[in-house]
C-alpha cells in the first residue's frame, strides 16, 4: 500500500509546486494576451470587468413611436426600447428554442444604492452621471438574477445633458457582461476559475490553498479508479 500511495503523494506535491510557480510568474512574462475590447469613445477603465458587450446609439434603433433595438449577448437575446423619454431593457423569454411570443424579463437599473426600477429616464441618467458617464448594475425583475452592467456615456464638452446627446446620436449605451456580474449565478464558471487559480480579487496564495484539496481529491479519485480497473497496478 505504501508503494501505491507514493504516486498519489507525488502527484499532489507536483500540483502544489507547479501551481505555486505558475501563479508567481510576473505579468510581463505571460505574453501579450488577447486584444482588449475596444469600445469607443467609452473610457476603457470602466470596461475592465466586461468580457463581452454591446455598444449602440440612437441610430441603431428602429420604429415610429416606440423605438427598439435587438441584440444577442451573454447567451441571451435582448431588446432595448425607448419612447425617447426613458429606456427599458429586457431579455426575451422563449417558450421553446426559437419560439418567442413577445414575453420578456425586464431588468432594474441600480446606480450605487439607488434603484431606478425597470425604466431609466434621461433625467435620472443626468442625475447619476459623473463627467458624462453613468453606470448601472442590472438585475432581472422576474428571476432576480444578475444581467450584467449598463453604461451611458456622452461628450460633456459638446453636449450639456444626455437628451441633447441622444438627439444628436452621440449618447452611447453599453450593455456588458462579465465574471464579476455572473459568478454568483454561474457556479460552473466560478469552479473553473478556482481550479485555474483565477478567482477575481483573490491572492494567488489564498487561491492555491483553496484549490490544492480539490485537486488532491480529483487525483485520488482518478488514481483509485485506474487502480481498480487495472488489476496489476
N, C-alpha and C positions, 0 to 999 in steps of 0.2 A: 504493500500500500504506500510505503514511503517513497518508493521509486515512482509510483504512478502520480503522486502528488507533486513531484518535482517539476513536471511540465506545467502544471497549473500554477504553481508559485512563480515559475519563471515568466509565464505569460502575464500575470498580474504585475510583477515588478517591471516588466518591459513596458506595459501600458502606462504605468505611473511615470517612469523616466521619460519615455517618448512624449507623453502628453505635456509634461512639465517643460521639456526642451522646446517643443513646438509652440507652446503658449508664450515662451520667453523670447521668441525671435523678434528682433527690432522691426518696427514698421517699415523702415527703409529697405529692409532686405526681403520683404514679402512680395516684391514685384509692383508693377504699376496698377494692377487691379482693373476692374471694369470701368468703362467710360461713365462718368457721372450723369445723372439725369439732369438735363439742361432745359429748364423751362423759363423762357424769357418773357417779360422782364422781372419775374419774381425773384427776390433775393434768395440765392441758393442756401443761405444759412438757415432759412425756415423750412427747408425741404429735406433736412438730413435724416428724418425718421420715416420717409416715404420710400417704399420700394417700387411703387407704381403710382401714376397719377394721370388725371385727365384735365387739361387746361383749355378753357374756352371763353369766348367773349360774346357780345350781343349778336355778332354776325353768324354764329353757329346755330342760333335759334330760328325756328320757323313757326308760322301760324299767323292768325289775324288778331284776335282779342287776347287769347291765352297763347303765349309763345312756349315752345318746348324744344328740348334738346335731349336726344337719347344716346347712350354710350354703354360700353361694357368695361367693367373694372373690378378687379378682385374676385373674379368668378361669378359676378352677378351683373344683371342688366339694370341700368339706371335711367331715370328720366328727371330732368330738372325743368320746372315750369315757372313762368312768371307772367304777371299781368302788368309788369313794368312799375309796380309799386313794392312788390315783395317776391321772394323766391321760395319755392317748395322743392325739396329734393327727396326722391323716393326710389326704392328698389322694386322692380317688377316681381310679382308673385305668380309663378307659373303653376297651373293645375297639374299638368304633365309636361315633360320636356317639349319646348317649342310651342306650347299652347298657353297663350296669355289672354285672359278675358277682361283685362283692364284693372285687375286688383293690384294694389301697391302697398308697400310697407314704408311709410314716410319716416323721416329722421327728425330728431330735435337738434337744434343748434345751441351749443353751450360755449360761452366765452368766459373763461375763468370760472367764477362761481355763478355767473348769470345765465340762466336758461331762457333762451328766446322762444322756446316752443318749436313747432314744426313749420313756422313761417318766419322768414328773415326779411325785414323791411330795409329799405335804403337808409332810413333814419337810424335804425339800430346798427347798421354797418358803420355809419359815420360816428356813432357814439362809442363803438367798440374799437375803432381803428386807431392805430398809432402810426403817424407818418404815412398814412395811406394804406396800411396793412392791418387787416383784421383776421384773426384765426379762431376757428371753432372746432370743438370736439363733437363728433356726430354719434348719435345713439338711436337705434331703431325704436319706434314707438311701440310696435306690437311685440316684438321678441325681446327687446331690451338689450340686444347685442350691440357691440361697437360697430360703427360704419366708417371708421377712419377719421380723417380730418378735412376741414373745408377752409380755404383761404381766399379772401378777396383782396385785390391789390390794384392801386391806380397811382398815377404820377401826380403827386400833390402840387408840383410846380406848374403843371399845365391845367389841372382841374381842381377846384376847391372842395368838391364833395363827390361822393360815389354816383349820384344821379347824373351830374354833368359828365362824368367819365363814361357812364353807361350810354348816355345819349350819343357820345362820340366814339362808341365801340372801343373804349380804352379801359373799361373795368374788366379786369381779369379774374375769372373764377377758377379755382383749382380744387379738385376733389382728389385727395391722396389716401393711400392705404399703406400700412407697413406693419412690421412685427410689433412695434410698441403699441399699436391700436388693436391688434388682433390676437396677441399671445394669450390673453385670458380666455378667449373663445376657441383657440386652436391649440389644444394640448399636444397634438402631433408636432406642430412647428416648434413648440417650446421644448419638447423632449429631444428633437433633432439638434436644436441649438445647445442643449445641455450636453449631449454626447459629443458634440464637436467643439466644446469649450467656447461657445459663442453666445452665452446668455448676455443680453444687453445690460450694461452698467453693473456687471458683477466682476470683481477682480479675478484674474486668471487663476490665482492660487486657491481662492474660495471655490471657483468652478471646478478645479482639479479635485479638491476634497469631496465635492458632491458627486462627481462622475465616477471616481475610482470604484466605489462599492457597486455601482450599476454595471460597469464593465467587468468587474470581478465575477458578479453573478452571471452575466452573459457568457463569459468564458467558461465558468464552471459548468453551466448547463450544456454548452456545446461539447465540452470535454467529456461529460458524463454520457451524453447521447452517443458520441463516437465510440467511447469505451464499451458501451453495451451492444452497439451494432457490430463491432469488430471483436470477436471473442479473443483473439490472440494479443490484443493490446494490453 
